Amino acid sequence: MSVSVTLDPDLLRAFVLIAEGASFTRAAELVGRTQSAVSMQVKRLEEALGQPVLTRSKGGATELTAHGHFLLSRARQLLALNDEIVAAFREPTVAGIVRLGTPDDYALSFLPPILARFAETHPAVEVEVICASSADLVARMRAGDLDLSLISDGNEPRGWETVPLWRGPLQWITSTRYAPHRRSPLPLALAGGYCCWRAAALAALERAKVPYRIAYTSATQVGTHAPVVAGLAVTVSALSWLPESLRPLRPEEAPCPLPGFGIRLLPGRCRDHPVAAALAAHIISCFEADRRRTAGDRTEEAVAA
């Protein structure tokens, strides 16, 4: 029977620091060890795995081997989980209620795993989730009705600190059964009032001189999906969450390109509210872990190709 090998987090942390900085010297400075000690850690890691994970090029730079590329994203995930567990036991117990604002589509696509993990590590905290448009959420933050909120780029209140969490593509969305995107003028289902996605879509259509009409408006982004499902209009959305009856338009089908968009955290009262500060730190950590995991997956795909 084979003996299971346990990987030391300290060895993985040294490897990740070297991989991210391409330098044994820099990694040694960050962990407070000598370069030779860090080199020995990498040697121990390679002996445990039975494969080399780092190599030096002719120019002296440190590079990942194929096995190193495979290990990097997984090492980041293991370390993130390790740090989360340690932090959960070392952080002082917080209890109370925190009011979190979010656009409805972010609540469906991003929040479920984030809130589930927060509930596990902070069982004495009650999170009230309020869904509204980014503009409305900013107004509620100003009024003191929310403690922190997720908002879309372009809605940042002047003079308020925000934390960038995520950035991705904006897409034209149509029905899987019908083809409203082939009509002219193009029928649109968009959020009512000011919405950065609405503004981006209309600006793109104006630049491309595509005739359109706003056929449906909704107070929420998810509310724009209903007429699209029925084949009565197209809308714009992120690809993180879509009902099965909707699909993104392929580039050759799209009326014009759309810009990217970002999600930001508006911390609000976090400095004076320990419960809100704990949730804000957790949200930032989860988005950062997801970003690193995605970057690692792309690196592996590039190596495989």
C-alpha positions in Angstrom: 0.0 0.0 0.0 1.4 3.4 -1.0 2.1 6.0 1.7 0.2 9.3 1.4 2.4 12.4 1.1 1.4 15.5 3.1 2.6 18.8 1.6 3.9 21.3 4.1 2.2 24.7 3.6 5.5 26.5 4.3 7.1 24.7 1.3 4.1 25.6 -0.9 4.2 29.2 0.2 7.9 29.5 -0.7 7.2 27.9 -4.1 4.3 30.3 -4.8 6.4 33.4 -3.8 9.2 32.3 -6.1 6.8 31.6 -9.0 5.1 34.9 -8.6 8.3 36.9 -8.3 10.6 34.7 -10.5 13.3 35.1 -7.8 14.6 33.1 -4.9 16.1 36.2 -3.4 12.8 38.1 -3.4 11.0 35.1 -1.9 13.6 34.8 0.8 13.1 38.5 1.8 9.3 38.0 2.0 9.5 35.0 4.3 12.4 36.3 6.3 14.7 33.4 5.5 18.1 33.1 3.7 18.2 32.3 0.0 19.8 29.0 0.8 17.0 28.1 3.2 14.4 28.8 0.6 16.3 26.8 -2.0 16.3 23.9 0.5 12.5 24.3 0.9 12.0 23.9 -2.8 14.3 20.9 -2.9 12.2 19.3 -0.1 9.0 20.0 -2.0 10.4 18.5 -5.2 11.6 15.4 -3.3 8.1 15.0 -1.8 6.4 15.3 -5.2 9.1 13.4 -7.1 9.2 15.9 -9.9 11.1 19.2 -10.5 8.8 22.3 -10.3 11.3 25.1 -10.9 14.3 25.5 -13.2 16.8 28.2 -14.0 17.1 29.5 -17.6 20.4 30.3 -19.2 19.9 34.0 -18.3 19.6 33.1 -14.7 15.8 33.7 -14.4 13.7 31.2 -12.4 11.0 29.4 -14.5 8.3 26.9 -13.9 8.4 23.5 -15.3 5.3 21.8 -16.7 4.8 20.2 -13.3 5.3 23.6 -11.7 2.6 25.2 -13.7 0.2 22.4 -12.7 1.1 22.9 -9.0 0.9 26.7 -8.9 -2.9 27.2 -9.1 -3.5 24.3 -6.7 -0.9 25.5 -4.3 -2.7 28.9 -4.2 -6.0 27.2 -3.5 -4.5 25.1 -0.6 -2.8 28.2 0.9 -6.0 30.2 0.6 -7.9 27.5 2.4 -5.1 27.1 5.0 -5.1 30.9 5.7 -8.9 31.0 5.9 -9.0 28.2 8.5 -6.3 29.9 10.6 -7.9 33.3 10.4 -11.3 31.9 11.4 -9.9 30.6 14.7 -7.6 33.5 15.4 -10.0 36.3 14.7 -12.0 37.6 17.7 -15.6 36.4 17.6 -17.9 38.9 16.0 -21.7 38.9 16.4 -24.5 41.1 15.2 -26.3 42.2 12.0 -24.8 43.6 8.8 -26.8 45.0 5.9 -25.3 44.2 2.5 -26.6 45.8 -0.7 -26.1 44.2 -4.1 -27.6 44.3 -7.6 -29.9 41.3 -8.0 -27.8 39.5 -10.7 -24.7 39.7 -8.5 -26.7 38.2 -5.7 -27.5 35.2 -7.9 -24.1 34.8 -9.5 -21.5 35.7 -6.9 -22.9 35.8 -3.4 -24.2 32.3 -2.7 -20.8 30.6 -2.1 -19.4 33.8 -0.5 -22.2 34.0 2.1 -22.2 30.2 2.7 -18.5 30.3 3.6 -19.0 33.5 5.7 -21.8 31.8 7.7 -19.5 28.9 8.4 -16.7 31.1 9.9 -19.0 33.7 11.5 -22.1 31.8 12.8 -23.1 34.6 15.1 -23.5 37.1 12.3 -26.8 37.7 10.5 -26.5 39.1 7.0 -29.4 41.1 5.6 -29.1 41.2 1.8 -30.9 44.1 0.0 -31.2 43.9 -3.8 -31.5 47.0 -5.9 -29.8 48.9 -8.7 -26.3 50.2 -8.1 -27.6 53.8 -8.2 -30.3 53.0 -5.6 -27.7 51.2 -3.5 -25.4 54.2 -3.5 -28.3 56.4 -2.3 -29.1 53.9 0.5 -25.5 53.9 1.5 -25.5 57.7 1.7 -28.7 57.6 3.8 -27.1 55.1 6.2 -29.5 52.3 5.4 -26.7 49.9 4.3 -23.4 49.0 5.9 -21.6 48.0 2.7 -22.6 47.2 -0.9 -21.5 45.7 -4.2 -21.9 48.2 -7.1 -21.1 48.3 -10.8 -18.4 50.4 -12.2 -19.5 53.9 -13.1 -21.7 54.3 -10.0 -18.9 55.2 -7.5 -19.9 58.1 -5.3 -17.4 61.0 -5.4 -15.1 61.1 -2.5 -15.9 57.5 -1.3 -13.3 54.8 -1.2 -14.2 51.7 -3.3 -12.4 48.4 -3.7 -12.3 46.8 -7.2 -13.4 43.2 -6.9 -13.9 41.8 -10.4 -13.8 42.7 -14.1 -15.2 40.8 -17.0 -17.0 41.1 -20.4 -20.4 42.5 -21.0 -22.4 40.5 -23.6 -25.5 40.8 -25.8 -28.1 38.2 -24.6 -30.8 36.6 -26.6 -33.3 33.7 -26.4 -32.2 30.1 -27.1 -35.6 29.5 -28.9 -36.2 32.8 -30.8 -34.1 35.3 -32.6 -35.1 38.9 -31.6 -31.5 40.0 -32.4 -32.3 39.7 -36.1 -35.0 42.4 -36.0 -34.6 46.0 -37.0 -34.8 48.2 -35.2 -33.2 46.1 -32.5 -35.7 45.6 -29.6 -34.1 46.1 -26.2 -35.0 45.1 -22.7 -32.9 47.3 -20.3 -32.9 48.4 -16.7 -34.9 51.6 -16.2 -33.3 54.9 -15.0 -29.6 55.2 -14.9 -27.7 52.0 -15.3 -24.1 51.7 -16.5 -25.0 48.6 -18.6 -27.8 50.4 -20.2 -25.6 53.4 -20.9 -22.9 51.2 -22.3 -25.3 49.4 -24.6 -26.9 52.5 -26.0 -23.6 54.3 -26.5 -22.2 51.3 -28.4 -25.3 51.1 -30.7 -25.1 54.9 -31.3 -21.4 54.6 -32.3 -22.2 51.7 -34.6 -25.3 53.5 -36.0 -27.4 50.4 -35.3 -31.2 51.3 -35.2 -32.8 50.3 -32.0 -35.9 50.8 -29.8 -36.3 50.3 -26.0 -39.1 47.9 -25.9 -39.0 46.9 -22.2 -37.6 48.4 -19.0 -37.3 46.9 -15.6 -36.4 48.1 -12.1 -33.9 45.2 -11.9 -31.5 43.5 -14.3 -33.0 40.1 -13.8 -36.4 41.6 -14.7 -35.1 42.3 -18.2 -34.7 38.6 -18.8 -38.4 37.8 -19.1 -39.0 39.5 -22.4 -35.8 38.0 -23.8 -36.9 34.5 -22.8 -40.1 35.2 -24.7 -38.2 36.3 -27.8 -39.4 39.8 -27.6 -36.1 41.6 -27.1 -32.4 41.3 -26.4 -30.6 42.6 -23.3 -27.0 43.0 -22.0 -25.7 41.0 -19.1 -22.6 39.4 -17.6 -22.0 35.7 -18.4 -21.6 34.7 -14.7 -25.3 33.8 -14.4 -27.9 33.3 -17.1 -31.1 31.2 -17.1 -30.9 28.1 -19.4 -33.4 29.8 -21.8 -30.9 32.6 -22.6 -27.6 32.6 -24.4 -24.9 35.2 -25.3 -24.8 36.3 -29.0 -21.8 35.0 -30.9 -19.5 37.8 -32.1 -20.8 37.4 -35.7 -24.4 37.8 -34.4 -23.8 40.8 -32.1 -25.0 44.2 -33.4 -21.8 45.8 -32.1 -19.0 45.2 -29.5 -19.6 46.0 -25.9 -17.1 47.2 -23.3 -16.0 45.3 -20.2 -17.4 46.2 -16.8 -16.3 45.8 -13.2 -17.7 45.1 -9.7 -16.7 47.2 -6.8 -17.2 47.0 -3.0 -18.4 50.2 -1.3 -17.3 49.6 2.3 -19.3 52.4 3.9 -19.2 52.0 7.7 -16.7 49.2 7.9 -14.2 51.1 9.9 -16.6 51.7 12.8 -18.6 48.4 12.4 -16.6 45.2 13.2 -19.3 42.9 11.7 -19.3 44.9 8.4 -15.5 44.9 8.4 -15.4 41.2 8.8 -17.8 40.6 5.9 -16.0 43.1 3.7 -12.6 41.4 4.3 -14.3 38.0 3.5 -15.8 39.3 0.2 -12.5 40.8 -0.9 -10.7 37.6 0.0 -13.2 35.4 -1.9 -13.0 37.5 -5.1 -9.2 37.5 -4.9 -9.0 33.8 -4.5 -11.3 33.4 -7.5 -9.2 35.7 -9.5 -6.0 33.8 -8.7 -7.7 30.5 -9.4 -8.9 31.8 -12.8 -5.4 33.1 -13.6 -4.0 29.7 -12.7 -6.5 27.8 -14.9 -5.6 30.1 -17.9 -1.9 29.5 -17.3 -2.5 25.7 -17.4 -4.6 26.0 -20.5 -1.8 28.0 -22.2 0.8 25.4 -21.2 -1.4 22.6 -22.4 -1.9 24.3 -25.7 
